[in-house]
Amino acid sequence: MPSTRHFMGWDGPMLVRAAAYLREHFGRGEDRWDLGQVIAVLPAQRAGRRLLELLVGQAQADGKALVPPQIVTTGNLPELLYEPTGMIAGDLDEHLAW
């Protein structure tokens, strides 16, 4: 799946600009915003919750339903970028390795 990056710039609050960007590029549906194919990577879970809050508010203001994007933190991003080739260690194995 091809991915694109978009840098928001410094001339406004990042989350507000990100919500506006998503609205401009994915809010074209008649009855809903389908952001199901979007992965939003943010530095912390609190930022993710705030972005979702902004998107819900914009969708409600437009009278549309929202299919939210997948919101992940930078720590959880690597698991989305590759397919594991072998078994992943369980909690006990991980603890014993440490």
C-alpha angles and dihedrals in degrees: 000000000000117000131201131196124214121192113214099208129222103272098097145006108308099224093048090050091047092052090048091049092051090047092052095047103035105021096085098103121113098234107007147024108239107202093153093118094050123098112199112197114201133172097243142014092246090060089050092053091048092050090051090049091053092048093049091049092051092047092050091048089054092044093241135129118244128224097195124225122246103265116201136166123238089256092060096043099088092064089059094051101058142032113234112240098199140026118302116230116254125227094271094048091048092050093049091049091055 
